[in-house]
Amino acid sequence: MTIAGATNSKIDYSAFEKGDGRMCTLFEEIALENEKKGKAEGKAEGIIETGLDVGLSEQDILERLQKKLDISLQKAQEYVSRFGKRTV
């Protein structure tokens, strides 16, 4: 639990009983979650960059992020805040 908490992972702790020898499974779950998170962030960055390049409004970009990545408005806003201000 400590490791998953420290890595901000959303893991079902009940699946890992104390002393059952499945610590490697926990590490694998954390790695998979982080990999998915990285892919989603990469996709979000691409959507935002493309949207800005073609002149879409922030609202249109937020809608595309929500639809394409199946995320909440709040998460889409976090991505726009994070990736939308970059200049190349």
Summary of the structure (lengths in Angstrom):
residues: 88
radius of gyration: 16.9
end to end distance: 40.3
largest distance: 55.3
contacts: 203
relative contact order: 0.11
helix: 70%
strand: 0%
